[in-house]
Amino acid sequence: MTAAPRVRLTTAQALVRWMVAQRSELLDGTEVPLFAGVVAIFGHGNVLGLGTALDAVRTALPTWRGHAEEGMALAAVAYAKAMDRRQVMVATSSVGPGALNMVTAAGTAHANRLPVLLLPADTFAGRASDPVLQQVEHFGDLTTSVNDAFRPVSRYFDRIMRPEQLLAALPQVARVLTDPADAGPVVLALPQDIQAEAFDFPEALFATRTHRVPRPRGDALALDEAAAILRAAERPLLVIGGGVRYSGAGVVARTFAEAHAVPMVDTPAGRTLVSHDHSLYGGPLGIIGSTSANNLAAAADVVLAVGTRLQDFATGSWTVFAPEMRLVSVNAAPFDAVKHGGHAITGDALANIEELGVRLRGWRAASAWTARAAVERAGWDAHVDRLRAGAAPDGSLTYAQVVGVVNDASGSEDYVIGSSGGIPGELHGGWRAVEPRTGGPTAGATMDLEYGFSCMGYELSGAWGAAMARGRTHPGGLVTALLGDGSYLMLNSDLYSAAFTGTPFVAVVADNDGYAVIHRLQTGQGAQGFNNLLTDAAGPGAVDRPLRVDFAAHAAALGCAVEVVRPDGSSDDLRAAYLRARKTAVNTRRPVVVLCRVDQSAWTDAGAWWEVGVPEYLSGRGPYAQGKDRQLRITDHA
């Protein structure tokens, strides 16, 4: 018998060669590399083993230089979302602090069910030279390293202690990265001595393989029962979540709603799959959504929730729905499908919407209920129109105006990103999606509202990653990130990363002198303003007047073009600056930062509840805030 052919490679070389051999199929059927590239900061632990292996394949698997480990990993996360989870980026760091800096990005990917491959270097498996630089020694367990911090925020974690362990690990890596039910961050910790150790790997490991995302259909009986529940409904409501996006089911969901006259609302992850002017669109759901969608949710007797984990911001801590509402949940992940006692259908969104459509043929919701979606949304639209038309009491810009300006200038090929502070509520509640781009049943979303983890700093790193992806799939479009001054200060080095790599996008920085949305949460519950605004955050030795940041000079120093709207500028001034920024970004192939001042207290409020932890008692003051309600009825997007 002839032995199977083998090839001698180091662990790092084998890992890289395997990555090059993996392929993926996009929603439109186009075949692409599963791994689009690697974002790296090399240091001791990964510069020789993995770095040398990547250098040899820089054409097949390009490597980008990162400038902060958290940022480069967040860029990889945003890339995967922009590609609807069909293509993955890799991020690698050195041992110790470099590795730990990626943990936040892993948490962001985990919360949002987004695939990313993280390759942190690890200490020596052989231990002969312990303790090594950047090694944290655990007195009772020398097998522990800082990379164990990834375990709670990984879908799959492995530490490769022998080269041949790749034979068992790599199939699991591919499974998790491409499985709709299990998608999330994969972490392979790579001890630096093992990266460089050679082994005779079977050549079959490196055979080209195309990963096609499966479309499992739910149990037939569960589908029959779901159809019966819907047929008995008087006021059904369709909730469109992120799973609809990743399944490429946006058009199918709208067709289902039209065939059965069911109003539609959407979650932050499912946003922009339905055009704003669709007659059945009731608006965005939840505390950062709209009163129109929330009114529909309160009246619905059956809710068909597709591809959503129904987070508290979407459900208003489970107060936006009527207590007697029946929930039918379609989700690829059984963990999500069974939540809150709903009738669960486990499987692909597109396939199961189609299955329900067959079973519901001929059934339609009552016309009076169907018409209510447009009526409710018209009321919300009028509210947003008033907010967009009027400045703040002191004449300054409002968030609603900033979102309106960007919205009006954006087309179906453009893409907008928001994550933390006040921006997510303004985007989710106030953005008006245009008709999805052409692409048949695979027409996709045009917003990345990272509100599963609300990660400050995601906006700029995410814009870099999304712009890399959208530059390939939508070369006629442009990515715009909206963020506050707090997020800008949290993580901004990827402005330079994008300028360095010639990746254009526009970042609109709405400066409100601090963490104003948390100030709102703080003072709205009876507390005094403390440590959130620049004016109430004076510590020992602070200057009398808050020291302002020259964001324009800073952004320019990072290689960006800059547009500054004067502090008393109008929405027309902002519009002119934003339109100039779009042209400059395209012409120069680099980021452009638009700076504007916004009011600290003008918000778009959906009027829903949110449960927050309000102290019952403060020493010396008695019952906290004179017994204020422990729930928050304002739109805080922290």
Secondary structure, DSSP 8 states (H G I E B T S, - for coil): -----EEEEEHHHHHHHHHHHEEEE-TTS-EEESEEEEEE---TTTTTHHHHHHHTTTTTS-EEE-SSHHHHHHHHHHHHHHTTTSSEEEEEE-STHHHHTTHHHHHHHHHHT--EEEEEEE--SS-TT-S-TT----TT-TT--GGGGGGGG-SEEEE--SGGGHHHHHHHHHHHHH-TTT-SEEEEEEEHHHHT-EEEEEGGGGS-EEE--------HHHHHHHHHHHHT-SSEEEEE-HHHHHHT-HHHHHHHHHHHT--EEE-GGGTTSS-TT-TTEEEE-STTS-HHHHHHHHH-SEEEEES----HHHHTTTTSS-TT-EEEEEESSHHHHTGGG-EEEES-HHHHHHHHHHHTTT----HHHHHHHHHHHHHHHHHHHHHHHS--TTS-B-HHHHHHHHHHH--TT-EEEE-STTHHHHHHHH-------S-GGG----EEE--SS--TTHHHHHHHHHHHHHHHH-TT--EEEEEEHHHHHHS-THHHHHHHHT---EEEEEE-SB-HHHHHHHHHTT----SSBGGG---TT--SS-----HHHHHHHTT-EEEE--TT--HHHHHHHHHHHHHHHHHHTS-EEEEEEB-SS--------EE----SEETTTEEGGGT--SEE-S----
